[in-house]
Amino acid sequence: MSRFLVLLCFLPAVVCAQQQKFEYEFDHERPWVELQAQLPAYPKEENLLQFDAGPVSTNLHYVDAPSITVGEDGVVRFSLVVKSPTGAMNVSYEGIRCQTAEKRTYAYGRNDETWMRARLSKWIDLEDIAQNYAHRALYRYFFCPLGIHRVKDADEAIDALKAGVHPKAVRY
């Protein structure tokens, strides 16, 4: 019985220590800092990996394999190429932050195969804009499966794109 009473005396101290550890970790969590995005080489046709952006669009969607990077800041960066059925093409350099389900456009491709930095480049929630279907597909099925897992490197992202889906992703 006395051992039980001694144990009960230490229990509040253990709970208090755990609470203090939680508060310290919460208060001292380092704020997220985004790395400076470096523009990649302009996409080449032979490096494009097609992916399914869903039934909403008749466009073809591609990611330029050599442009894929996974930064220490947790952002998956890549060049996105969208081709319309009539042959029109849009090229952009984008980032997806798996932790927050946001996307950012860093630059747009020009006809002379150079980049023009985006003037209003900011993080946007993937669910806020209906036209983000290609970005949502990349987020859900290729770069951030299950919404919590982020690909560890470009090779994992490329393998997922080549396979048509990341092995940890859930298709509906």
Helices and strands as residue ranges (DSSP letters): H 2-27, G 45-47, E 48-51, E 60-70, E 75-83, E 89-97, E 102-109, E 115-117, E 124-125, G 130-132, H 133-138, I 139-143, G 145-147, H 154-163
